[in-house]
Amino acid sequence: MKGCYGIVNEADGTKQGQIALAKKLSSVCCALQVRIKTMPAGALLSLCHALRSVTSSIPLIINDRLDIALACGADGVHLGQDDLSIDQAKTIVTNHQENNTVTPFLIGISTHTIEQAKQAVSCGADYIGFGPVFDSATKPEAGTGKGLILLEQVVQAVAPVPVVAIGGVTITNIDDVVSTGVHAACSITVVNSDDDPQKAAETIASAWNR
């Protein structure tokens, strides 16, 4: 996991608009997360099936909903601090795969402190989301930005587990974010609101090649 971590969310319009965005990002991003909290379960499952069909080249991660992730054949789930524990998620995944071909299934988790990050890794998280690194325009409820120093400390504390920087990442500060050693970054503000989201994602991703 390295580069631009893409997101599809409620603000991305209709189902067809969300699918079109996913197609564009799948050729650029290192992973794509479906972060839609208000859609009814049946509609969300239908959307995720459609997104799975256009994202075969990168991991498809479903936010919060492990049941939807398993049902649509996604590559993983992203959990919050108040969702299922990693141990609970792993047990459900193991039981689901018992009579199926066992394929790697990623479990990521959002963290906001170095202690949470270390705990997640000790429980077997496959990657860490950390933030908000800066104040976030799309998720103000996440609180004040944690800063680059703490981000670098988290990267070092959980190595070699990948860390995804989230919150307030922009074209202006992406080079500073990459300098912390972080593996990937998410920027809904830069990518999803751009007239050319694919090009915007390429700009974010290119920071790892400079």
C-alpha positions as CSV (number, residue, x, y, z in Angstrom):
1,M,0.0,0.0,0.0
2,K,1.8,3.1,-1.2
3,G,0.5,6.4,-2.7
4,C,-3.0,7.9,-2.9
5,Y,-5.7,6.1,-0.8
6,G,-9.0,6.8,-2.6
7,I,-12.4,7.3,-1.1
8,V,-15.9,7.0,-2.5
9,N,-18.5,8.6,-0.3
10,E,-22.1,10.1,-0.2
11,A,-21.0,13.4,-1.7
12,D,-20.0,11.7,-4.9
13,G,-23.4,11.8,-6.4
14,T,-25.6,9.1,-7.8
15,K,-24.6,5.4,-8.0
16,Q,-23.5,5.9,-11.6
17,G,-21.4,8.9,-10.5
18,Q,-19.8,6.8,-7.7
19,I,-19.0,4.0,-10.1
20,A,-17.5,6.4,-12.6
21,L,-15.3,7.9,-9.9
22,A,-14.2,4.5,-8.8
23,K,-13.2,3.6,-12.4
24,K,-11.0,6.7,-12.6
25,L,-9.4,6.2,-9.2
26,S,-8.7,2.5,-9.7
27,S,-6.0,3.2,-12.2
28,V,-4.2,5.6,-9.9
29,C,-4.9,4.8,-6.2
30,C,-3.3,2.1,-4.1
31,A,-6.6,1.2,-2.6
32,L,-10.2,2.4,-2.6
33,Q,-12.5,2.7,0.4
34,V,-16.2,2.9,0.2
35,R,-17.2,5.3,3.0
36,I,-21.0,5.6,2.9
37,K,-22.8,5.6,6.2
38,T,-26.3,6.7,5.4
39,M,-27.3,4.3,2.5
40,P,-29.7,1.4,3.3
41,A,-27.9,-2.0,3.5
42,G,-29.4,-3.4,0.3
43,A,-28.5,-0.4,-1.8
44,L,-25.0,-0.3,-0.3
45,L,-24.5,-4.0,-1.1
46,S,-25.6,-3.4,-4.7
47,L,-23.3,-0.4,-5.0
48,C,-20.3,-2.4,-3.6
49,H,-20.9,-5.2,-6.0
50,A,-20.8,-2.7,-8.8
51,L,-17.6,-1.1,-7.4
52,R,-16.0,-4.5,-7.0
53,S,-16.4,-5.1,-10.7
54,V,-14.5,-2.0,-11.7
55,T,-11.7,-2.1,-9.0
56,S,-10.2,-5.5,-9.6
57,S,-6.7,-4.1,-9.9
58,I,-6.6,-2.6,-6.4
59,P,-7.9,-3.5,-2.9
60,L,-11.5,-2.5,-2.3
61,I,-12.1,-1.7,1.3
62,I,-15.5,-1.2,2.9
63,N,-15.8,1.3,5.8
64,D,-17.4,-0.1,9.0
65,R,-19.6,-2.8,7.4
66,L,-17.8,-6.1,7.6
67,D,-21.0,-7.9,6.5
68,I,-21.2,-5.9,3.3
69,A,-17.4,-6.3,2.7
70,L,-17.7,-10.1,2.9
71,A,-20.9,-10.3,0.9
72,C,-19.6,-8.3,-2.1
73,G,-16.2,-9.9,-2.2
74,A,-14.2,-6.9,-1.1
75,D,-10.6,-7.2,-0.1
76,G,-11.0,-5.7,3.4
77,V,-12.8,-3.6,6.0
78,H,-11.9,-0.4,7.7
79,L,-13.0,-0.1,11.3
80,G,-13.4,2.8,13.6
81,Q,-12.6,2.9,17.3
82,D,-16.2,2.3,18.2
83,D,-16.8,-0.5,15.6
84,L,-16.1,-4.2,15.9
85,S,-12.8,-5.0,17.6
86,I,-10.0,-6.5,15.4
87,D,-10.3,-9.8,17.2
88,Q,-14.1,-9.9,16.5
89,A,-13.6,-9.0,12.9
90,K,-10.9,-11.7,12.4
91,T,-13.2,-14.3,14.0
92,I,-16.0,-13.4,11.6
93,V,-13.8,-13.5,8.6
94,T,-12.3,-16.8,9.6
95,N,-15.8,-18.3,10.0
96,H,-16.9,-16.9,6.7
97,Q,-13.9,-18.3,4.8
98,E,-14.1,-21.7,6.5
99,N,-15.9,-23.3,3.6
100,N,-14.5,-21.0,0.9
101,T,-11.1,-20.4,-0.7
102,V,-9.1,-18.6,1.8
103,T,-7.8,-15.3,0.4
104,P,-6.1,-12.5,2.3
105,F,-8.6,-10.1,3.9
106,L,-7.3,-6.7,5.1
107,I,-8.4,-5.2,8.4
108,G,-7.6,-1.5,8.8
109,I,-8.5,0.7,11.7
110,S,-8.7,4.5,12.3
111,T,-6.5,5.7,15.1
112,H,-5.9,9.1,16.7
113,T,-3.2,8.5,19.2
114,I,0.1,6.6,19.2
115,E,-1.3,4.3,21.9
116,Q,-4.3,3.4,19.7
117,A,-2.0,2.7,16.8
118,K,0.2,0.4,18.9
119,Q,-2.8,-1.4,20.3
120,A,-4.2,-1.9,16.8
121,V,-1.0,-3.4,15.5
122,S,-0.7,-5.7,18.6
123,C,-4.2,-7.0,17.8
124,G,-3.2,-7.8,14.2
125,A,-4.3,-4.8,12.1
126,D,-3.0,-5.0,8.5
127,Y,-2.8,-1.2,8.2
128,I,-3.4,1.9,10.3
129,G,-5.3,5.0,9.4
130,F,-4.0,8.0,11.4
131,G,-5.3,11.4,11.8
132,P,-6.5,14.0,11.4
133,V,-3.0,15.0,10.5
134,F,-4.3,18.6,9.8
135,D,-7.6,20.1,10.5
136,S,-10.1,18.4,8.2
137,A,-12.7,20.3,6.1
138,T,-14.6,17.2,5.3
139,K,-14.6,15.7,8.8
140,P,-14.4,18.6,11.4
141,E,-15.8,16.3,14.1
142,A,-12.5,14.5,14.0
143,G,-10.9,17.3,16.0
144,T,-7.8,19.3,15.8
145,G,-5.0,18.1,13.6
146,K,-2.4,15.9,15.2
147,G,0.6,17.3,13.3
148,L,3.5,15.8,11.3
149,I,5.7,15.1,14.3
150,L,3.1,12.7,15.8
151,L,2.4,11.1,12.4
152,E,6.1,10.3,12.0
153,Q,6.2,8.9,15.6
154,V,3.3,6.6,14.7
155,V,4.9,5.5,11.5
156,Q,8.1,4.5,13.4
157,A,6.2,2.9,16.3
158,V,4.1,0.5,14.2
159,A,6.7,-0.2,11.4
160,P,6.5,-2.2,9.2
161,V,2.7,-2.0,9.3
162,P,1.5,0.5,6.7
163,V,0.1,3.9,7.9
164,V,-2.3,6.0,5.9
165,A,-2.4,9.7,6.7
166,I,-5.9,11.2,6.8
167,G,-7.3,14.6,7.4
168,G,-6.4,17.9,5.8
169,V,-3.9,16.5,3.3
170,T,-3.5,18.9,0.3
171,I,-1.3,19.4,-2.7
172,T,0.5,22.1,-0.6
173,N,1.4,19.8,2.3
174,I,1.7,16.4,0.7
175,D,5.5,16.5,0.4
176,D,5.7,17.2,4.1
177,V,3.4,14.3,4.8
178,V,5.4,11.9,2.7
179,S,8.6,13.0,4.5
180,T,7.3,11.4,7.7
181,G,7.7,7.9,6.1
182,V,4.0,7.4,5.8
183,H,2.9,4.8,3.2
184,A,-0.2,6.4,1.8
185,A,-2.5,9.4,2.2
186,C,-6.1,10.2,1.7
187,S,-7.4,13.6,0.5
188,I,-11.1,13.8,-0.2
189,T,-10.9,17.6,-0.5
190,V,-8.3,17.5,-3.2
191,V,-9.4,14.4,-5.2
192,N,-13.1,14.0,-5.0
193,S,-14.0,17.7,-5.5
194,D,-11.7,18.2,-8.5
195,D,-13.0,18.4,-12.0
196,D,-10.4,15.7,-12.9
197,P,-10.2,13.4,-9.9
198,Q,-7.9,11.0,-11.7
199,K,-5.3,13.7,-12.3
200,A,-5.7,15.0,-8.7
201,A,-5.0,11.5,-7.4
202,E,-2.0,11.2,-9.7
203,T,-0.6,14.4,-8.2
204,I,-1.0,13.1,-4.7
205,A,0.5,9.7,-5.6
206,S,3.5,11.3,-7.4
207,A,4.8,12.7,-4.1
208,W,6.1,9.2,-3.3
209,N,8.2,9.3,-6.5
210,R,10.0,12.6,-5.9
